[in-house]
Amino acid sequence: MSLFKARDWWSAALGEGEEFDQGCLCVGDVDNSGSGHDKLVVGSYMGMLRIFFPHVSKSSEAGVADAQLLEVQLQNAIIQVEVGKFVSCSELLHLAVLHPRKLSVYSVSGTAGNVEHGDQYQLKLVYEHNLKRTACNMTYGAFGGVTGHHSLCIQSMDGMLMFFEQDSYSFGRFLPGFLLPGPLVYNSRTDGFLTVSSARQLESYKYETLAVATEAESRQDPDQPVKTGGKRLTPDWTFVLGEQALDLSVPSFSHSSSSIFVLGERNLYCLRDNGQIRFMKKLEFSSSCFLPYASVTEGMTNLLLGNHTNMLLVYQDVTLKWAAQLPFVPVAVRIANFPELKGVVVSLSSDGHLLCSYMGTDPSFFSTPKVDAREADYEQVDAEMKKLQKFIRDATRTQDILPKPDAEEELTMKASVSSSVDSPSQALTQDIDGVPVPSVTIQVKVKACSVVSSCKLSVAVQPPLAVTQDQFALEPMGVGSSTVVKFSAFLNGRYPPADLTGDITVSYSSPTGVPRVLQSRFSLPLLLVCVPSSPAKTTKFKITVDTNQPPVDLNAIFPEFSEKSEDKDGNTLAFQFLSGAKVTVVASRTSQRYRIQSDSFEDMWLVVKELVQRFDGHFTELGVKDFKKSFSGPLPLQEYFLSVDHHFQLRLSAQQYQDLLSERAVQFRAIQRRLLTRFKDKTPAPLQNLDTLLDATYSQVMTLAEAAEENRALLEEAFVRLRSATHLLVLLLSLWHGLTPDQTAILEATLLPLLQDSPQLGWEESCDAAVSHLLRSCLSRSSKDQATSLAQMGGPLLSLPRDTARLKKHITLLCDRIGKGGRLTLASEANAPVPAQVQNLAAPGGVEPIAEGPGGGEELELQQEVTKFIKKKQPSKKVKKDKDSKEKKEVSKEPSASTVTEEAGGAEEPVKEAKKEKKESSKEKKESKKESSKEAKEAKEPKEEAKKESKKESSSSKEKKDKDKEGKEAGKESGDKKVPRKSSVKVKEKKKEPEVEDG
């Protein structure tokens, strides 16, 4: 044990699983008690804000509880906390809390308690600023020499300094040559700001220079001329560090010393206010944080410096004066004054260990007691050695052959489903459109191998399936006892479910009182949701499944449906769902194909799934090992997108109903207040038809509520049908390309990220995010694109999209990538190398999530591949159309716009959309010129084309310049991240035009 160890005066563990950094700790008299004693303010990345007033207590647990003044859970992550005079016309200290997109200023006040529970503290919001850019850090001070209050400066992730003077926004300036944010500090002696740029140099900007510089409405290109009305922002002085800085500090405890301290990764720098270096100290360790504080020696400064070897070092300028051992690696260190002790060192770790310590030695006075010398009993030692050797031999003999289970299962459960339907049926609805609704009995046997208590059994099935009883309370069971539970399942809706499986969960307490959970799953028969029927000859949707074995008799595969089947040859079998849809299975007599057809695309899922599963079981019983099944295509994406659009329209309707209900409710309450005021008035006034307006508003509210409830029921049905259609699409994709079970599971988790829709998070945005992730990672075109996507940090919040065009493009692109041989795997993310040049792309401003082709040729090729998924496309016409499009491309020398884009969201997605919109507009101008010239822009387009044709030699260079200019203009527009909706409409219209021409 080290003699030089930081002595623990008070400590606390903050939460579980929370993260902290250097800006999450500050010290000050935040409650304005006037005693001069400090309080500790700690904020975490999980949004938890805590305030402590440490003092020594006999009990450690009671000490932490008594010392904690306040604990508040905020909505957003806390990046930095500071204490200062942030409110105008007030000399009191307030607390500034920096969130990623918000700056909040609070007042902390305490109320004296009248009982032994102590004082009560409250956190009150004074004002807040919503930030347009993501914040990185902040600093405060009396900017411009103003006295009496402090102003705030926030540095964003994209290099903008935002200045706030109390509750008003002053101005914003972009730092020149910015790439990555660095530490930021304010120097009150020179009225300037210090930061470390990505060029690894210390830069100083005066507040006056920042105030008169060019307004930062949008990021300016350094190649473009400076806007009028301002000056180009340049630093007052710079100092090359040659390494990245971890922290900056400008101590202000002594006016005589004018020093600036910079903590680098391997060096400690001290500079004067004019940028001249005073001294530099080379460190032999990796530092984590530091804090300059006043020294008793005139003209010198002491420093507390923490490193990654759990050491806290005390330097006087460049001389090491003391070294203390800490129990953790500190990320923030401060000095505080408390009633019992002055100058306490407060340190915080990244996992929430808060420690108040002091320097000094605490030698150990423990002396080893003298051991009585006695002779060893060799016979006893020999017997113990033989016993231990026997244990070792038994363990090594059985550990590899037969592993011993850790503990015997305390409870076993087995669920069995009856092979026949109940008579009479237990369904709540006895018939649907004249067809009786059957029910089937499930028997669950629970057997105890030890004494268990508090047993509860719950049953869950997929909607619209239901059970007669879903909760059971079981009696306490002894060793060897068993309990049998029976219940019935049936269809309780007018549409088929997406899954016929159910889950059984048993929760119980072990003999030692430990709560445990046991789960089991059962499968319901297909006979529960459909009945035999006569086959249909004409249907809308058809799917063909190929096998490598001779055709089998369908009556043998589905014996429960063969009794009432009209076809005795076993070539045709029809299933009539209770909801009204009919699915027909036709086996080819000459080939090894099976066709499933129906008027409802979603209802085919259960039949196709059952058919594939029964084929596997049938050929396994026959001993066929090389049985294979496949799907030759094309994928029914257009039919699938109908279900997606229907579900999305119902979600939009639900949002509209919610908005209308809110408006009518506000109107209803306003009328009630008016009426209440009239009735309470001593001199009654005429109602002026307010009662009639109240009745009409009430009727509107009730009508809207009923319509919203009806829409909610339709939305539940649409989501179940969408799940069925998605399951069917995943199955066809796995049959088409022979996906492994792991790949099929990844694909199913991608396209079905939710098991239930909610107003806050819907299927469309969740599925789009999951598909975009696959396109950026394992299905990316190159390892560079994959590394680029892995270098990207964060992403936009999921919200209801404006339409489904983007989602459908991504799903189509996903199928295309899988069709080209893309592998669905999650291991590629960990193995993908991230080159050094790609890491620079992760700077704020975004990277391109999904790599897009450099020219129109690749986009045209993509269009040809995507057309394979559309049934209505004819090969001969498609080839002819591709040739025509290539000839048109050679004449105009512009890339095609009617292709499926490969972007999957990200920071530069609006740039791609803006480019695409410009290409769309130029192409439309050419086509509309042949019909009629409606706009002036379209009239100028043929002149530009004629000039391009006459100068073919220099056209390529001009096009490159035009593209660069378009990229810059689109880059400006990407700051708002708003893309006009007209672009998506134009893309859809341009996609339909080739089909019209073919027709």
TIMAR-91530 format. One line per 4 residues: their letters; for each residue x negated, y, z of C-alpha. Coordinates in steps of 0.1 Angstrom, whole numbers. Example, Ala and Ser with C-alpha at 12.3 -4.5 7.8 and 13.67 -1.06 7.14 Angstrom:
# TIMAR-91530
AS) -123:-45:78; -137:-11:71 .
***
This chain:
# TIMAR-91530
MSLF) 0:0:0; -13:34:-10; -20:59:18; -11:87:-6 .
KARD) 26:79:-10; 55:104:-12; 73:101:20; 110:95:16 .
WWSA) 130:122:34; 164:116:17; 175:96:-13; 206:85:-32 .
ALGE) 215:62:-61; 238:80:-85; 264:57:-101; 258:25:-121 .
GEEF) 247:25:-157; 244:63:-160; 215:80:-178; 197:113:-169 .
DQGC) 170:135:-185; 149:165:-176; 177:190:-180; 201:171:-157 .
LCVG) 188:185:-124; 187:220:-111; 183:236:-76; 200:267:-62 .
DVDN) 225:282:-38; 253:274:-61; 281:279:-36; 267:314:-26 .
SGSG) 266:305:11; 240:333:18; 219:311:40; 191:308:15 .
HDKL) 193:270:15; 194:252:-18; 219:226:-32; 211:199:-57 .
VVGS) 232:199:-89; 229:167:-110; 247:160:-143; 246:127:-162 .
YMGM) 250:118:-198; 282:100:-188; 298:134:-179; 295:130:-141 .
LRIF) 287:162:-122; 275:159:-85; 264:185:-60; 244:175:-29 .
FPHV) 233:193:3; 208:168:18; 201:164:55; 187:137:77 .
SKSS) 211:112:91; 207:80:112; 227:59:87; 216:60:51 .
EAGV) 251:53:37; 266:80:59; 238:104:50; 246:101:13 .
ADAQ) 283:105:18; 279:135:41; 254:152:18; 276:149:-13 .
LLEV) 296:181:-16; 313:175:-49; 317:149:-76; 336:156:-108 .
QLQN) 341:136:-139; 339:159:-170; 351:149:-204; 318:152:-223 .
AIIQ) 282:143:-217; 261:168:-197; 229:178:-214; 217:205:-191 .
VEVG) 228:224:-159; 215:258:-148; 224:282:-119; 224:319:-125 .
KFVS) 244:352:-127; 265:342:-157; 297:362:-149; 299:399:-157 .
CSEL) 307:424:-128; 297:397:-103; 264:393:-84; 274:357:-74 .
LHLA) 256:327:-87; 276:304:-111; 269:270:-127; 264:267:-164 .
VLHP) 270:232:-179; 259:224:-214; 278:198:-234; 270:186:-269 .
RKLS) 298:208:-283; 307:231:-254; 292:255:-229; 312:258:-196 .
VYSV) 305:282:-167; 320:272:-133; 322:287:-99; 316:265:-69 .
SGTA) 334:276:-37; 337:260:-3; 365:261:22; 357:255:59 .
GNVE) 374:225:74; 392:225:107; 387:188:115; 357:165:116 .
HGDQ) 359:156:79; 339:188:70; 342:214:44; 360:211:11 .
YQLK) 344:223:-22; 361:231:-54; 349:235:-90; 367:262:-110 .
LVYE) 362:269:-147; 355:306:-153; 351:305:-191; 338:282:-218 .
HNLK) 325:285:-254; 332:259:-280; 301:254:-301; 302:249:-339 .
RTAC) 269:231:-338; 256:203:-317; 235:217:-288; 201:204:-277 .
NMTY) 190:226:-248; 194:261:-234; 177:288:-214; 188:319:-196 .
GAFG) 175:353:-184; 180:391:-185; 177:394:-223; 168:428:-235 .
GVTG) 158:440:-200; 194:441:-188; 197:439:-150; 224:426:-128 .
HHSL) 234:395:-149; 220:368:-170; 226:359:-207; 224:324:-222 .
CIQS) 206:311:-253; 214:277:-267; 193:259:-293; 213:236:-317 .
MDGM) 201:204:-333; 197:221:-366; 175:250:-354; 200:278:-346 .
LMFF) 196:300:-315; 230:310:-303; 231:340:-278; 259:344:-253 .
EQDS) 264:374:-231; 288:362:-204; 321:353:-220; 313:367:-254 .
YSFG) 292:354:-283; 265:379:-294; 248:365:-325; 230:335:-339 .
RFLP) 196:331:-357; 180:302:-375; 144:294:-367; 122:294:-398 .
GFLL) 107:261:-410; 128:242:-385; 129:203:-386; 134:190:-351 .
PGPL) 143:209:-319; 117:214:-292; 117:228:-256; 129:264:-252 .
VYNS) 121:289:-225; 126:327:-219; 97:349:-209; 110:378:-189 .
RTDG) 77:397:-189; 75:400:-227; 113:397:-233; 106:368:-257 .
FLTV) 115:332:-264; 90:304:-266; 95:271:-284; 74:243:-300 .
SSAR) 82:237:-336; 79:205:-356; 45:218:-369; 33:212:-334 .
QLES) 26:248:-326; 38:271:-299; 58:300:-313; 69:332:-296 .
YKYE) 99:353:-308; 108:387:-292; 144:393:-284; 144:425:-303 .
TLAV) 130:407:-335; 158:381:-332; 185:408:-328; 176:427:-360 .
ATEA) 169:396:-381; 192:382:-408; 226:371:-395; 228:333:-394 .
ESRQ) 261:327:-410; 247:297:-429; 212:282:-432; 191:302:-457 .
DPDQ) 168:285:-482; 133:298:-477; 129:300:-515; 159:323:-519 .
PVKT) 156:361:-513; 166:375:-479; 201:389:-475; 203:427:-473 .
GGKR) 210:443:-439; 184:423:-419; 147:413:-418; 131:379:-423 .
LTPD) 126:362:-389; 89:357:-381; 72:347:-349; 54:373:-328 .
WTFV) 24:349:-324; 17:312:-327; -7:288:-311; -15:254:-326 .
LGEQ) -12:226:-301; -17:196:-323; 7:174:-304; 44:174:-295 .
ALDL) 53:193:-263; 74:177:-236; 83:208:-216; 76:245:-213 .
SVPS) 75:267:-182; 69:304:-176; 65:309:-138; 78:343:-125 .
FSHS) 69:340:-88; 39:364:-92; 37:395:-113; 0:394:-113 .
SSSI) -3:360:-130; 10:360:-166; 7:324:-176; 26:301:-199 .
FVLG) 23:264:-192; 28:238:-219; 30:201:-211; 19:180:-241 .
ERNL) 18:142:-245; -19:140:-236; -29:176:-226; -19:204:-203 .
YCLR) -22:240:-217; -21:273:-200; -19:305:-221; -15:342:-215 .
DNGQ) 15:362:-226; -2:373:-258; -9:337:-269; -46:335:-258 .
IRFM) -55:302:-241; -66:304:-204; -75:267:-200; -66:232:-212 .
KKLE) -66:200:-192; -69:166:-209; -47:140:-192; -56:104:-189 .
FSSS) -20:92:-187; 13:96:-204; 31:125:-186; 69:127:-180 .
CFLP) 76:161:-164; 60:190:-146; 67:220:-125; 45:251:-117 .
YASV) 49:266:-83; 32:294:-62; -2:288:-48; -17:303:-16 .
TEGM) -48:312:-36; -47:345:-54; -47:342:-92; -42:305:-93 .
TNLL) -11:283:-99; -2:249:-85; 15:223:-106; 35:192:-98 .
LGNH) 30:166:-127; 48:133:-129; 36:105:-152; 47:70:-164 .
TNML) 25:53:-138; 49:63:-110; 25:90:-98; 32:126:-87 .
LVYQ) 0:146:-91; -7:181:-76; -30:203:-96; -45:237:-88 .
DVTL) -51:250:-123; -73:222:-136; -84:207:-102; -65:176:-89 .
KWAA) -56:183:-52; -33:155:-43; -18:123:-57; 14:106:-44 .
QLPF) 30:74:-53; 67:74:-63; 91:44:-65; 101:53:-101 .
VPVA) 91:73:-132; 104:109:-127; 121:127:-156; 127:159:-136 .
VRIA) 111:174:-106; 121:205:-86; 112:222:-52; 140:230:-28 .
NFPE) 144:245:7; 167:228:32; 175:237:69; 154:209:83 .
LKGV) 125:212:59; 111:237:35; 94:229:2; 109:195:-4 .
VVSL) 100:178:-37; 131:167:-55; 126:141:-82; 151:123:-105 .
SSDG) 147:91:-125; 163:82:-158; 186:57:-141; 199:80:-114 .
HLLC) 175:76:-84; 175:110:-66; 147:114:-41; 138:142:-17 .
SYMG) 102:136:-5; 73:154:11; 36:150:8; 14:135:35 .
TDPS) 0:103:48; 17:77:68; -9:51:78; 2:17:88 .
FFST) -5:7:124; 5:-28:119; -21:-53:130; -20:-90:121 .
PKVD) -13:-111:152; -39:-136:161; -29:-171:151; -32:-198:177 .
AREA) -58:-224:166; -42:-258:166; -51:-290:149; -31:-300:118 .
DYEQ) -9:-332:119; -22:-349:87; 4:-376:88; 32:-351:88 .
VDAE) 15:-331:60; 11:-363:40; 48:-373:44; 59:-338:33 .
MKKL) 36:-339:2; 50:-372:-9; 86:-359:-5; 78:-329:-26 .
QKFI) 61:-350:-53; 92:-372:-55; 114:-341:-60; 90:-329:-88 .
RDAT) 91:-363:-106; 129:-365:-105; 132:-330:-118; 108:-335:-147 .
RTQD) 123:-369:-156; 159:-357:-161; 156:-321:-171; 150:-327:-208 .
ILPK) 172:-358:-212; 203:-351:-192; 206:-315:-180; 225:-313:-147 .
PDAE) 254:-289:-147; 251:-260:-123; 286:-265:-108; 315:-288:-115 .
EELT) 345:-271:-130; 370:-263:-103; 400:-263:-126; 408:-279:-160 .
MKAS) 437:-270:-183; 451:-288:-213; 479:-275:-236; 499:-297:-259 .
VSSS) 525:-286:-285; 555:-308:-292; 556:-323:-327; 594:-317:-330 .
VDSP) 616:-287:-325; 638:-282:-295; 674:-293:-295; 691:-271:-287 .
SQAL) 669:-241:-297; 657:-218:-269; 654:-188:-292; 671:-155:-282 .
TQDI) 684:-151:-317; 701:-183:-328; 701:-175:-366; 686:-150:-391 .
DGVP) 708:-145:-422; 725:-178:-415; 693:-198:-411; 689:-213:-376 .
VPSV) 659:-202:-356; 640:-232:-341; 619:-233:-310; 591:-256:-299 .
TIQV) 580:-267:-264; 545:-262:-251; 534:-282:-221; 504:-270:-200 .
KVKA) 488:-294:-175; 466:-277:-149; 444:-301:-128; 423:-290:-98 .
CSVV) 390:-306:-89; 386:-285:-58; 408:-264:-35; 421:-234:-54 .
SSCK) 446:-207:-45; 463:-176:-59; 468:-193:-93; 486:-173:-119 .
LSVA) 492:-185:-155; 500:-161:-184; 509:-168:-220; 503:-145:-250 .
VQPP) 515:-150:-285; 512:-129:-317; 542:-106:-325; 570:-112:-335 .
LAVT) 566:-146:-318; 580:-148:-282; 581:-173:-254; 608:-180:-229 .
QDQF) 585:-172:-199; 551:-156:-201; 541:-154:-164; 539:-183:-139 .
ALEP) 528:-182:-103; 514:-216:-93; 513:-231:-58; 479:-236:-41 .
MGVG) 464:-269:-53; 442:-294:-34; 415:-317:-48; 429:-339:-75 .
SSTV) 464:-323:-76; 479:-312:-109; 507:-289:-121; 527:-291:-153 .
VKFS) 542:-259:-168; 566:-259:-198; 578:-231:-219; 592:-226:-255 .
AFLN) 580:-204:-283; 601:-190:-311; 604:-163:-337; 619:-131:-324 .
GRYP) 618:-108:-355; 627:-105:-391; 591:-109:-404; 565:-137:-401 .
PADL) 536:-134:-377; 500:-129:-388; 488:-158:-366; 504:-189:-352 .
TGDI) 480:-193:-323; 486:-185:-287; 464:-179:-256; 468:-192:-221 .
TVSY) 450:-176:-192; 448:-189:-157; 433:-168:-129; 426:-183:-95 .
SSPT) 404:-180:-65; 376:-205:-57; 372:-221:-22; 347:-193:-14 .
GVPR) 371:-166:-25; 355:-158:-58; 380:-148:-85; 377:-169:-117 .
VLQS) 394:-171:-151; 401:-201:-173; 413:-197:-209; 428:-221:-235 .
RFSL) 443:-218:-270; 471:-236:-287; 484:-236:-323; 521:-235:-332 .
PLLL) 535:-255:-361; 544:-239:-395; 579:-253:-391; 585:-227:-364 .
VCVP) 587:-198:-390; 599:-214:-422; 621:-242:-435; 620:-264:-467 .
SSPA) 636:-249:-498; 639:-252:-536; 609:-239:-556; 609:-205:-573 .
KTTK) 599:-203:-610; 593:-166:-614; 573:-147:-588; 553:-115:-585 .
FKIT) 521:-128:-569; 501:-159:-576; 469:-174:-561; 450:-204:-575 .
VDTN) 428:-226:-553; 404:-251:-570; 390:-283:-555; 365:-309:-565 .
QPPV) 388:-339:-557; 417:-354:-576; 451:-338:-569; 469:-351:-538 .
DLNA) 506:-356:-531; 519:-325:-513; 545:-345:-495; 517:-364:-478 .
IFPE) 500:-332:-468; 532:-316:-455; 553:-346:-442; 576:-324:-421 .
FSEK) 587:-305:-452; 589:-334:-476; 622:-348:-462; 643:-320:-477 .
SEDK) 622:-314:-507; 638:-317:-541; 606:-327:-559; 599:-364:-551 .
DGNT) 567:-365:-572; 548:-343:-547; 538:-317:-572; 559:-288:-559 .
LAFQ) 568:-277:-524; 586:-246:-514; 586:-228:-480; 615:-205:-471 .
FLSG) 605:-181:-443; 631:-172:-418; 625:-135:-428; 637:-142:-463 .
AKVT) 606:-146:-484; 599:-178:-503; 564:-193:-510; 560:-221:-535 .
VVAS) 530:-244:-538; 525:-261:-572; 499:-289:-577; 485:-293:-613 .
RTSQ) 490:-328:-627; 459:-326:-650; 434:-304:-632; 423:-301:-596 .
RYRI) 441:-268:-590; 468:-257:-566; 488:-225:-572; 505:-206:-544 .
QSDS) 531:-181:-556; 556:-158:-539; 574:-124:-542; 557:-113:-510 .
FEDM) 519:-110:-510; 515:-110:-472; 537:-141:-466; 514:-163:-486 .
WLVV) 488:-161:-459; 502:-187:-435; 509:-212:-463; 474:-208:-479 .
KELV) 457:-211:-445; 478:-242:-436; 471:-257:-470; 433:-253:-467 .
QRFD) 432:-266:-431; 453:-297:-441; 431:-303:-471; 401:-304:-448 .
GHFT) 417:-328:-424; 431:-350:-452; 398:-355:-470; 379:-359:-437 .
ELGV) 402:-388:-428; 395:-404:-462; 357:-401:-455; 350:-376:-483 .
KDFK) 319:-356:-473; 314:-335:-504; 349:-319:-505; 347:-284:-517 .
KSFS) 374:-258:-523; 370:-225:-541; 388:-195:-556; 379:-183:-591 .
GPLP) 394:-149:-588; 402:-122:-596; 407:-108:-561; 442:-93:-556 .
LQEY) 429:-60:-544; 457:-39:-559; 483:-61:-541; 463:-57:-509 .
FLSV) 461:-19:-513; 499:-18:-514; 500:-31:-478; 473:-6:-468 .
DHHF) 493:24:-484; 525:13:-468; 510:11:-433; 493:44:-438 .
QLRL) 525:62:-449; 542:49:-417; 514:63:-396; 518:97:-413 .
SAQQ) 555:96:-406; 549:87:-370; 526:118:-367; 552:140:-383 .
YQDL) 579:128:-360; 557:134:-330; 550:170:-342; 587:176:-348 .
LSER) 597:162:-314; 572:185:-297; 586:215:-315; 622:207:-307 .
AVQF) 613:199:-271; 597:233:-267; 627:249:-282; 651:229:-259 .
RAIQ) 632:240:-228; 632:276:-239; 670:276:-244; 674:259:-209 .
RRLL) 654:287:-193; 675:314:-211; 707:297:-199; 694:293:-164 .
TRFK) 685:330:-163; 720:339:-175; 737:316:-149; 716:329:-120 .
DKTP) 724:366:-129; 748:382:-105; 765:401:-133; 772:373:-159 .
APLQ) 764:382:-195; 778:365:-226; 760:333:-236; 757:345:-272 .
NLDT) 761:309:-285; 732:296:-265; 752:266:-254; 760:257:-290 .
LLDA) 723:261:-298; 714:239:-268; 738:211:-280; 725:213:-316 .
TYSQ) 689:211:-303; 697:182:-281; 713:164:-310; 682:171:-331 .
VMTL) 659:157:-303; 680:125:-300; 680:120:-338; 643:125:-341 .
AEAA) 637:102:-311; 658:75:-327; 640:80:-361; 606:79:-343 .
EENR) 616:47:-326; 627:31:-358; 595:42:-375; 575:27:-346 .
ALLE) 593:-7:-352; 585:-4:-389; 549:4:-381; 545:-26:-359 .
EAFV) 559:-48:-387; 537:-31:-413; 506:-37:-391; 514:-74:-388 .
RLRS) 519:-77:-425; 486:-58:-431; 469:-83:-408; 483:-111:-428 .
ATHL) 472:-96:-461; 437:-89:-446; 434:-125:-434; 443:-137:-469 .
LVLL) 418:-114:-485; 390:-126:-461; 399:-163:-469; 399:-157:-506 .
LSLW) 365:-139:-504; 350:-168:-484; 364:-194:-509; 352:-173:-538 .
HGLT) 315:-170:-528; 313:-199:-503; 306:-178:-472; 294:-196:-441 .
PDQT) 316:-195:-409; 293:-168:-394; 296:-146:-425; 333:-151:-426 .
AILE) 335:-141:-389; 315:-109:-397; 338:-101:-426; 369:-107:-405 .
ATLL) 356:-85:-377; 348:-58:-402; 382:-57:-420; 402:-64:-388 .
PLLQ) 385:-43:-361; 417:-39:-341; 443:-63:-329; 468:-36:-322 .
DSPQ) 475:-1:-336; 475:29:-314; 482:66:-320; 447:75:-309 .
LGWE) 428:49:-330; 443:33:-361; 433:5:-385; 423:28:-414 .
ESCD) 396:48:-397; 383:18:-377; 381:-4:-408; 364:24:-428 .
AAVS) 337:29:-402; 330:-9:-400; 329:-13:-438; 307:18:-441 .
HLLR) 283:3:-416; 280:-29:-436; 274:-10:-468; 247:10:-450 .
SCLS) 230:-19:-434; 230:-55:-446; 248:-47:-480; 226:-17:-489 .
RSSK) 209:-18:-523; 173:-15:-509; 154:-17:-477; 147:20:-479 .
DQAT) 184:28:-479; 189:4:-450; 161:20:-430; 175:55:-438 .
SLAQ) 209:45:-425; 193:30:-393; 174:63:-388; 206:83:-388 .
MGGP) 218:92:-354; 255:94:-344; 285:101:-367; 318:119:-368 .
LLSL) 346:111:-345; 372:86:-358; 405:103:-367; 435:98:-390 .
PRDT) 423:103:-426; 441:124:-451; 446:95:-475; 434:60:-482 .
ARLK) 414:67:-514; 381:66:-496; 389:34:-477; 400:16:-508 .
KHIT) 368:26:-526; 347:12:-498; 366:-21:-496; 362:-24:-534 .
LLCD) 325:-17:-531; 322:-42:-503; 338:-69:-525; 315:-59:-553 .
RIGK) 283:-61:-532; 294:-95:-519; 301:-106:-554; 266:-97:-564 .
GGRL) 251:-119:-538; 249:-96:-508; 244:-114:-475; 265:-106:-445 .
TLAS) 242:-107:-415; 237:-88:-383; 200:-97:-380; 188:-74:-407 .
EANA) 193:-44:-385; 167:-55:-361; 142:-66:-388; 146:-35:-411 .
PVPA) 114:-15:-410; 117:23:-407; 90:40:-426; 74:72:-413 .
QVQN) 88:93:-442; 123:79:-436; 121:89:-399; 119:125:-410 .
LAAP) 152:121:-428; 169:117:-394; 167:154:-387; 198:174:-382 .
GGVE) 214:181:-415; 221:145:-421; 209:118:-444; 227:101:-472 .
PIAE) 245:71:-456; 251:50:-488; 226:53:-516; 242:64:-549 .
GPGG) 229:59:-584; 206:86:-597; 224:88:-631; 256:81:-649 .
GEEL) 243:48:-663; 244:30:-630; 278:45:-622; 291:33:-655 .
ELQQ) 277:-2:-648; 294:-1:-614; 327:8:-631; 324:-23:-654 .
EVTK) 318:-45:-623; 347:-31:-603; 371:-37:-632; 366:-75:-626 .
FIKK) 389:-71:-595; 418:-56:-615; 441:-81:-631; 456:-58:-657 .
KQPS) 422:-52:-674; 417:-71:-707; 381:-81:-715; 382:-70:-752 .
KKVK) 396:-36:-744; 373:-31:-715; 342:-37:-737; 356:-13:-763 .
KDKD) 362:13:-736; 327:9:-722; 312:14:-757; 333:45:-762 .
SKEK) 323:59:-728; 286:52:-736; 289:70:-769; 306:99:-752 .
KEVS) 278:100:-726; 251:103:-753; 269:132:-769; 277:152:-738 .
KEPS) 246:140:-718; 266:142:-686; 272:114:-661; 306:97:-659 .
ASTV) 328:108:-631; 354:80:-632; 334:55:-612; 338:41:-577 .
TEEA) 314:60:-554; 292:42:-530; 292:67:-502; 304:56:-467 .
GGAE) 306:88:-447; 277:107:-431; 264:141:-428; 258:146:-466 .
EPVK) 291:130:-478; 306:165:-487; 275:170:-509; 284:139:-530 .
EAKK) 320:149:-531; 311:184:-543; 289:171:-571; 316:147:-581 .
EKKE) 342:174:-582; 320:195:-605; 315:166:-628; 352:160:-628 .
SSKE) 360:196:-636; 335:197:-665; 349:165:-680; 385:178:-677 .
KKES) 376:210:-694; 363:190:-725; 394:170:-727; 418:198:-722 .
KKES) 401:219:-749; 413:194:-775; 449:198:-764; 453:234:-754 .
SKEA) 431:260:-737; 449:270:-704; 421:286:-684; 391:309:-692 .
KEAK) 366:284:-677; 378:257:-701; 375:280:-731; 338:287:-722 .
EPKE) 330:250:-719; 328:241:-757; 303:270:-762; 280:255:-736 .
EAKK) 283:221:-752; 274:235:-786; 243:252:-771; 233:219:-755 .
ESKK) 236:200:-787; 216:225:-807; 188:223:-781; 185:186:-774 .
ESSS) 147:188:-768; 151:211:-738; 184:198:-726; 170:173:-700 .
SKEK) 151:200:-682; 180:223:-681; 203:196:-668; 178:189:-640 .
KDKD) 179:226:-630; 217:226:-631; 219:196:-609; 195:211:-584 .
KEGK) 216:243:-583; 247:223:-578; 231:204:-550; 222:236:-533 .
EAGK) 256:250:-536; 271:218:-524; 247:218:-495; 261:252:-484 .
ESGD) 296:239:-486; 287:208:-466; 282:230:-435; 320:232:-431 .
KKVP) 324:195:-439; 357:203:-457; 362:188:-492; 391:200:-513 .
RKSS) 418:174:-517; 421:181:-554; 389:161:-560; 405:128:-549 .
VKVK) 436:135:-570; 414:141:-600; 395:109:-595; 428:89:-594 .
EKKK) 441:106:-626; 408:100:-644; 410:63:-634; 444:59:-649 .
EPEV) 436:76:-682; 415:47:-697; 444:23:-690; 468:46:-708 .
EDG) 444:47:-738; 441:9:-738; 479:6:-738 .
***
